[in-house]
Amino acid sequence: MSNGEIFTGEVMGTAILILFGAGVCAAVTLNFSKAKAAGWVVIAFGWGFGVLAGAYTAAPLSGGHLNPAVTLGIAVDSGEWADVPLYVAGQLVGAVLGAVLAYLVYFAQFRANSDAKSAQPTLGIFSTAPEVRDPVANLMTEIIATVALVLPLLAIGRTKGLGMGQIPGEKLGIYGSGLSVLLVSLLVVGIGLSLGGPTGYAINPARDLGPRIAHALLPIPNKGTSDWGYAWIPVAGPVIGGLLGGLVFHVAF
């Protein structure tokens, strides 16, 4: 993989992930949306399909990490760290881009939110927020949920017939077959349904930070706060979880 392929793949794949993910949150949240109040199950599957579409798109170019926690977990296991900054940069750029695209898709609904009497907070469309604000508990939730992502994902990557194996030039790859991408997307759905209730399951620093930056900068009427006081948790928790998941996998497997 060239540097250009890695960066382009991660930008494109992460942008698609966030377009689907922020899109489904907007669909369920905003007034005048046909999916208004469709519920948490719809959100979980929307994010899972976002992983599916983004990973399929990025895999031929970059391996389709779409997540700094995944990149870190792979690096801990493989010992390959040189390309980590490039992956993370692509993921963050893609996350901002995907959030802007989701905003454009729902532009009319966001504009309708300008009525102060019926205005809705919009941060939850872009980024996560806890149901009970407890920094220790929130951080622990994100760490555990991210380990629950990275550890099975690495195991899928090592499974014969599914993972990359020892293909030269694919040291940081994950996916060796279409089935492995599908399995990881279903894994994300499962995490959302089972572990997403307390914090909204960021499990991805770029997924939360990139859209939060977009939310702060976009001209969204009555958008409310971007809640920067909480923003470190959905970054630190997945980073720690990604490192732990990679370490546990490396030691155990």
C-alpha positions as CSV (number, residue, x, y, z in Angstrom):
1,M,0.0,0.0,0.0
2,S,1.3,3.5,-0.9
3,N,0.8,6.4,1.4
4,G,-1.7,7.9,-1.0
5,E,-3.7,4.7,-1.1
6,I,-3.8,4.5,2.7
7,F,-4.9,8.1,3.2
8,T,-7.4,8.1,0.3
9,G,-8.9,4.8,1.4
10,E,-9.3,5.9,5.0
11,V,-10.8,9.3,4.1
12,M,-13.3,7.7,1.7
13,G,-14.2,4.8,4.0
14,T,-14.6,6.8,7.1
15,A,-16.6,9.5,5.3
16,I,-19.0,6.8,4.2
17,L,-19.2,5.4,7.7
18,I,-20.0,8.8,9.2
19,L,-22.4,9.7,6.4
20,F,-24.5,6.6,7.2
21,G,-24.1,6.9,11.0
22,A,-24.8,10.6,11.4
23,G,-27.4,10.1,8.7
24,V,-29.4,7.5,10.6
25,C,-29.1,9.6,13.8
26,A,-30.5,12.6,11.9
27,A,-33.2,10.5,10.4
28,V,-34.4,9.3,13.8
29,T,-33.9,12.6,15.6
30,L,-35.0,15.5,13.4
31,N,-38.5,16.7,12.8
32,F,-39.9,16.3,9.3
33,S,-37.9,13.1,8.8
34,K,-39.7,10.0,7.6
35,A,-37.8,7.9,10.1
36,K,-38.5,10.2,13.0
37,A,-38.5,8.3,16.4
38,A,-37.7,5.0,14.7
39,G,-35.6,4.1,17.7
40,W,-32.3,2.7,18.9
41,V,-32.4,-0.6,16.9
42,V,-32.6,1.4,13.7
43,I,-29.6,3.5,14.8
44,A,-27.5,0.4,15.7
45,F,-28.2,-1.1,12.3
46,G,-27.6,2.2,10.5
47,W,-24.1,2.4,12.0
48,G,-23.4,-1.3,11.2
49,F,-24.4,-0.7,7.6
50,G,-22.1,2.3,7.6
51,V,-19.2,0.1,8.7
52,L,-20.1,-2.4,6.0
53,A,-20.2,0.2,3.2
54,G,-17.2,2.1,4.4
55,A,-15.0,-1.0,5.0
56,Y,-15.9,-2.5,1.6
57,T,-15.0,0.8,-0.1
58,A,-11.7,1.3,1.8
59,A,-10.4,-2.3,2.0
60,P,-8.8,-2.5,-1.4
61,L,-6.9,0.7,-0.8
62,S,-6.0,0.8,2.9
63,G,-7.4,-2.3,4.6
64,G,-10.4,-0.4,5.8
65,H,-9.6,0.4,9.4
66,L,-11.9,3.5,9.7
67,N,-11.0,3.7,13.4
68,P,-7.9,4.8,15.2
69,A,-8.6,2.2,17.9
70,V,-8.6,-0.5,15.3
71,T,-5.3,0.9,13.8
72,L,-3.7,1.0,17.2
73,G,-4.9,-2.6,18.1
74,I,-3.4,-3.9,14.8
75,A,-0.2,-2.0,15.4
76,V,0.2,-3.4,18.9
77,D,-0.3,-6.9,17.6
78,S,1.9,-6.6,14.5
79,G,4.5,-4.2,15.7
80,E,4.0,-2.1,12.6
81,W,3.7,1.5,13.7
82,A,5.1,3.6,10.8
83,D,1.8,4.1,9.0
84,V,-0.3,4.7,12.1
85,P,-0.3,8.6,11.9
86,L,-1.3,8.4,8.2
87,Y,-4.2,6.1,9.0
88,V,-5.4,8.3,11.9
89,A,-5.1,11.5,9.8
90,G,-7.2,10.0,7.0
91,Q,-9.8,8.8,9.5
92,L,-10.1,12.2,11.1
93,V,-10.4,14.0,7.8
94,G,-12.9,11.4,6.6
95,A,-15.0,11.8,9.8
96,V,-15.3,15.5,9.4
97,L,-16.2,15.1,5.7
98,G,-18.8,12.5,6.4
99,A,-20.4,14.7,9.0
100,V,-20.6,17.6,6.6
101,L,-22.2,15.4,4.0
102,A,-24.8,14.2,6.5
103,Y,-25.6,17.8,7.3
104,L,-26.1,18.6,3.6
105,V,-28.4,15.6,3.2
106,Y,-30.6,16.8,6.0
107,F,-30.1,20.5,5.3
108,A,-33.8,21.3,5.1
109,Q,-34.5,19.5,8.4
110,F,-31.7,21.3,10.1
111,R,-33.0,24.6,8.7
112,A,-36.5,23.7,10.0
113,N,-34.9,23.4,13.4
114,S,-34.5,27.2,13.5
115,D,-37.9,27.6,15.1
116,A,-36.9,28.2,18.7
117,K,-40.2,26.8,20.0
118,S,-39.6,23.3,18.5
119,A,-35.8,23.3,18.2
120,Q,-34.0,20.1,19.1
121,P,-30.4,19.7,20.4
122,T,-28.3,18.5,17.5
123,L,-25.1,17.2,19.0
124,G,-26.4,13.7,19.4
125,I,-26.7,13.5,15.6
126,F,-23.0,14.0,15.2
127,S,-21.3,12.8,18.4
128,T,-22.0,10.8,21.6
129,A,-23.2,11.9,25.0
130,P,-23.8,9.8,28.2
131,E,-27.2,9.1,29.6
132,V,-25.7,9.5,33.1
133,R,-22.7,11.8,33.3
134,D,-20.1,10.0,35.3
135,P,-16.6,10.4,33.9
136,V,-15.2,7.2,35.4
137,A,-18.1,5.1,34.5
138,N,-18.3,6.6,31.0
139,L,-14.6,6.1,30.4
140,M,-14.9,2.5,31.6
141,T,-17.8,1.8,29.3
142,E,-15.9,3.1,26.2
143,I,-12.8,1.1,27.1
144,I,-14.7,-2.2,27.5
145,A,-16.9,-1.6,24.4
146,T,-13.8,-0.9,22.3
147,V,-12.0,-4.0,23.6
148,A,-15.2,-5.9,22.6
149,L,-14.7,-4.5,19.1
150,V,-11.0,-4.8,18.6
151,L,-10.4,-8.3,20.1
152,P,-13.0,-10.1,18.0
153,L,-12.0,-8.0,14.9
154,L,-8.4,-9.2,15.2
155,A,-9.6,-12.7,15.7
156,I,-11.6,-12.5,12.5
157,G,-8.6,-11.2,10.8
158,R,-6.5,-14.2,11.9
159,T,-9.2,-16.8,11.1
160,K,-8.3,-19.0,8.1
161,G,-10.4,-18.1,5.1
162,L,-11.5,-14.7,6.5
163,G,-8.4,-12.7,7.4
164,M,-5.5,-11.3,5.5
165,G,-3.1,-13.9,6.7
166,Q,0.5,-13.2,5.8
167,I,0.1,-11.5,2.4
168,P,3.1,-9.5,1.5
169,G,2.4,-5.7,1.5
170,E,-0.7,-6.1,3.6
171,K,0.8,-5.9,7.1
172,L,-1.9,-3.6,8.4
173,G,-4.8,-5.2,6.5
174,I,-7.8,-6.8,8.2
175,Y,-10.1,-8.2,5.6
176,G,-9.4,-11.2,3.4
177,S,-12.9,-11.9,2.3
178,G,-16.3,-10.2,1.9
179,L,-17.6,-12.3,4.7
180,S,-15.1,-10.8,7.2
181,V,-16.4,-7.3,6.4
182,L,-20.0,-8.5,7.0
183,L,-19.0,-10.1,10.3
184,V,-17.3,-6.9,11.6
185,S,-20.3,-4.8,10.6
186,L,-22.6,-7.2,12.5
187,L,-20.2,-7.0,15.5
188,V,-20.7,-3.2,15.5
189,V,-24.4,-3.7,15.5
190,G,-24.1,-6.1,18.4
191,I,-22.0,-3.7,20.4
192,G,-24.6,-1.0,19.8
193,L,-27.5,-3.1,20.9
194,S,-25.7,-4.6,23.9
195,L,-23.2,-2.0,25.1
196,G,-24.3,1.3,23.5
197,G,-26.9,2.3,26.1
198,P,-24.7,4.1,28.6
199,T,-22.7,6.4,26.3
200,G,-23.9,5.9,22.8
201,Y,-20.8,3.7,22.0
202,A,-18.3,5.9,20.3
203,I,-15.7,3.0,20.2
204,N,-13.9,5.2,17.7
205,P,-12.0,8.4,18.4
206,A,-12.4,9.8,14.9
207,R,-16.1,8.9,14.8
208,D,-16.8,11.2,17.7
209,L,-14.1,13.9,17.4
210,G,-14.5,14.6,13.7
211,P,-18.3,15.1,13.7
212,R,-18.0,17.1,16.9
213,I,-15.6,19.5,15.1
214,A,-18.1,19.6,12.2
215,H,-20.9,20.3,14.6
216,A,-19.0,23.2,16.2
217,L,-18.2,24.8,12.8
218,L,-21.3,24.2,10.8
219,P,-24.0,26.9,10.6
220,I,-26.7,24.8,12.2
221,P,-29.6,26.8,13.6
222,N,-30.2,26.4,17.3
223,K,-27.6,23.6,17.4
224,G,-26.9,23.9,21.1
225,T,-23.5,23.1,22.7
226,S,-20.8,20.9,21.3
227,D,-20.0,19.7,24.8
228,W,-16.2,19.9,24.7
229,G,-16.0,19.1,28.4
230,Y,-17.1,15.5,27.6
231,A,-15.2,15.2,24.3
232,W,-12.0,13.7,25.8
233,I,-13.9,10.5,27.0
234,P,-14.9,9.2,23.6
235,V,-11.3,9.8,22.5
236,A,-9.4,8.5,25.5
237,G,-11.7,5.5,26.1
238,P,-11.4,4.0,22.6
239,V,-7.7,4.7,22.4
240,I,-7.1,2.8,25.7
241,G,-9.5,0.1,24.6
242,G,-7.8,-0.3,21.2
243,L,-4.4,-0.6,22.9
244,L,-5.7,-3.1,25.4
245,G,-7.5,-5.2,22.8
246,G,-4.4,-5.4,20.7
247,L,-2.2,-6.3,23.7
248,V,-4.6,-9.1,24.9
249,F,-4.8,-10.5,21.4
250,H,-1.0,-10.4,20.9
251,V,-0.5,-12.2,24.2
252,A,-3.3,-14.8,23.9
253,F,-2.9,-15.6,20.2
